Amino acid sequence: MQISSIYDTSPAQWTARLDGLLHFIRQHGDRRITLQGYRALATLTPEQLALPGVSLLIATVRGQHGRQLAGLSFVSGFGKEACLVAVHPLYRGKHTGSSLLTAQLQRLGRLECSVASDNTPSLKMCFRAGLAAVALTTGPTGKPTLELRSPEHTGSTTISTQEGELLCRNPS
């Protein structure tokens, strides 16, 4: 599997490429992609791909007829505006989605997203990519939804301990 960024596309190629990605999401998003995220991708322009916090990554595999799309991930506003991942059913359970999210996190430096609490595969994908749950809210469909963020942006302070180190410190 190869993960690559879509960032330098001519306007003539952009419409066809974007149409193909939107079709992929409609086919393989399992109706779990939010309307807000879908619309953000549908209205994306090549110029917006250069903005901070915006990234479009695809995962491809080598097939009989050349490289084939296995999954895609789109992030806008570091995930505040949109964070979506869609993976072809043949490549689910093979860490394709978590690899895409990990690549997004490496590319952007920080990431956040919202996942409905009943969407176990997506939650596993986010946790595997290193995101941590920071809040429970009500999502756009009225379902309980977990807010997830990259660890350095969760607002928590973690103290690392080494084996044999005292966990209690003397405050004097």
PLY file of the C-alpha trace (Angstrom):
ply
format ascii 1.0
element vertex 172
property float x
property float y
property float z
element edge 171
property int vertex1
property int vertex2
end_header
0.00 0.00 0.00
1.24 3.47 -0.85
-0.03 6.65 0.79
0.35 9.83 -1.21
-0.82 13.40 -1.00
-2.94 15.14 -3.56
-1.76 18.73 -3.63
-0.65 19.84 -7.07
-3.43 19.22 -9.53
-4.24 21.32 -12.56
-7.78 22.73 -12.68
-8.50 20.60 -15.76
-7.62 17.38 -13.90
-9.08 18.48 -10.57
-12.77 18.11 -11.43
-12.36 14.56 -12.71
-10.18 13.53 -9.77
-12.55 15.08 -7.21
-15.56 13.42 -8.85
-13.81 10.06 -8.57
-13.03 10.62 -4.88
-16.60 11.69 -4.10
-17.90 8.61 -5.92
-15.54 6.45 -3.82
-16.91 8.01 -0.61
-20.53 7.47 -1.69
-19.73 3.82 -2.49
-17.52 2.94 0.46
-18.34 5.45 3.21
-21.13 3.21 4.52
-23.29 6.29 5.15
-21.02 7.21 8.07
-19.47 10.30 6.47
-21.05 13.48 7.78
-22.79 15.80 5.35
-20.54 18.63 6.56
-17.39 16.63 5.78
-18.70 15.51 2.40
-19.63 19.06 1.43
-16.24 20.38 2.54
-14.55 17.90 0.21
-17.06 18.48 -2.61
-16.33 22.23 -2.61
-12.56 21.86 -2.19
-10.38 23.69 -4.70
-6.75 22.96 -5.60
-5.78 26.31 -4.03
-7.28 25.29 -0.69
-4.96 22.28 -0.54
-2.10 24.72 0.14
-3.80 26.16 3.25
-2.58 25.19 6.72
-4.63 22.38 8.25
-5.93 21.08 4.91
-4.76 17.74 3.55
-6.05 15.14 1.11
-4.34 11.75 1.19
-5.04 8.59 -0.76
-3.98 5.00 -0.18
-3.42 2.98 -3.33
-2.52 -0.63 -4.01
-1.04 -2.22 -7.07
-3.67 -4.16 -9.01
-4.03 -5.90 -12.34
-4.80 -2.63 -14.09
-2.29 -0.40 -12.31
-2.68 1.49 -9.03
-6.15 1.27 -7.50
-7.70 3.40 -4.77
-7.93 1.55 -1.43
-8.83 4.50 0.79
-8.78 8.25 1.23
-8.63 10.78 4.02
-9.54 14.45 3.92
-8.87 16.95 6.70
-9.79 20.63 6.81
-9.10 23.05 9.66
-6.91 20.38 11.33
-10.12 18.34 11.59
-12.37 21.00 13.13
-14.10 21.69 9.81
-13.85 18.19 8.34
-12.11 14.91 9.07
-13.14 11.94 6.99
-11.77 8.55 6.07
-13.24 6.03 3.64
-11.71 2.61 2.95
-12.71 0.05 0.33
-14.20 -3.06 2.02
-11.39 -5.29 0.66
-8.81 -3.24 2.61
-10.66 -2.80 5.91
-9.16 -4.47 8.94
-5.69 -4.11 7.42
-4.85 -0.77 9.09
-5.46 1.21 5.90
-7.60 3.81 7.69
-5.29 4.14 10.69
-2.31 4.46 8.33
-4.08 7.31 6.55
-4.86 9.06 9.85
-1.30 8.54 11.09
-0.01 10.08 7.87
-2.42 13.01 8.32
-1.15 13.54 11.86
2.48 13.46 10.71
1.72 15.84 7.85
-0.35 18.35 9.83
1.26 18.06 13.27
-2.12 17.96 15.03
-5.50 16.48 14.33
-8.97 16.23 15.79
-12.15 14.51 14.72
-15.58 13.42 15.91
-16.82 9.82 15.78
-20.23 8.48 16.76
-19.86 6.24 19.81
-21.57 3.34 18.02
-19.03 3.39 15.17
-16.59 0.90 16.71
-14.40 0.37 13.61
-13.80 4.12 13.24
-13.07 4.52 16.93
-10.52 1.68 16.77
-8.96 3.33 13.72
-8.61 6.66 15.53
-7.20 5.12 18.71
-4.75 3.05 16.65
-3.58 6.25 14.95
-2.84 7.75 18.36
-5.86 10.00 18.89
-7.34 10.27 22.39
-10.95 10.87 23.43
-11.34 14.25 25.16
-15.10 14.83 25.27
-18.49 13.27 24.72
-21.00 15.37 22.80
-24.14 14.93 20.73
-23.36 14.59 17.03
-25.27 15.98 14.03
-27.56 12.93 13.95
-28.33 13.13 17.67
-26.05 10.22 18.60
-23.48 10.35 21.40
-20.22 11.32 19.72
-16.63 11.18 20.95
-14.38 14.15 20.28
-10.86 12.87 19.56
-7.57 14.78 19.39
-3.91 14.13 18.88
-2.18 13.60 22.26
-0.19 16.84 22.34
-3.45 18.80 22.00
-5.68 17.03 24.54
-4.99 19.57 27.26
-3.85 16.90 29.70
-0.46 16.84 31.29
1.13 13.43 31.39
4.03 12.64 33.66
6.13 9.78 32.40
7.50 7.46 35.04
10.28 4.98 34.69
10.46 1.64 36.41
11.37 2.05 40.05
10.54 5.78 40.14
8.33 6.94 43.00
4.86 7.92 41.87
4.30 10.22 44.86
6.48 13.26 45.09
7.20 15.19 48.23
5.63 18.66 47.80
8.08 20.36 50.19
0 1
1 2
2 3
3 4
4 5
5 6
6 7
7 8
8 9
9 10
10 11
11 12
12 13
13 14
14 15
15 16
16 17
17 18
18 19
19 20
20 21
21 22
22 23
23 24
24 25
25 26
26 27
27 28
28 29
29 30
30 31
31 32
32 33
33 34
34 35
35 36
36 37
37 38
38 39
39 40
40 41
41 42
42 43
43 44
44 45
45 46
46 47
47 48
48 49
49 50
50 51
51 52
52 53
53 54
54 55
55 56
56 57
57 58
58 59
59 60
60 61
61 62
62 63
63 64
64 65
65 66
66 67
67 68
68 69
69 70
70 71
71 72
72 73
73 74
74 75
75 76
76 77
77 78
78 79
79 80
80 81
81 82
82 83
83 84
84 85
85 86
86 87
87 88
88 89
89 90
90 91
91 92
92 93
93 94
94 95
95 96
96 97
97 98
98 99
99 100
100 101
101 102
102 103
103 104
104 105
105 106
106 107
107 108
108 109
109 110
110 111
111 112
112 113
113 114
114 115
115 116
116 117
117 118
118 119
119 120
120 121
121 122
122 123
123 124
124 125
125 126
126 127
127 128
128 129
129 130
130 131
131 132
132 133
133 134
134 135
135 136
136 137
137 138
138 139
139 140
140 141
141 142
142 143
143 144
144 145
145 146
146 147
147 148
148 149
149 150
150 151
151 152
152 153
153 154
154 155
155 156
156 157
157 158
158 159
159 160
160 161
161 162
162 163
163 164
164 165
165 166
166 167
167 168
168 169
169 170
170 171
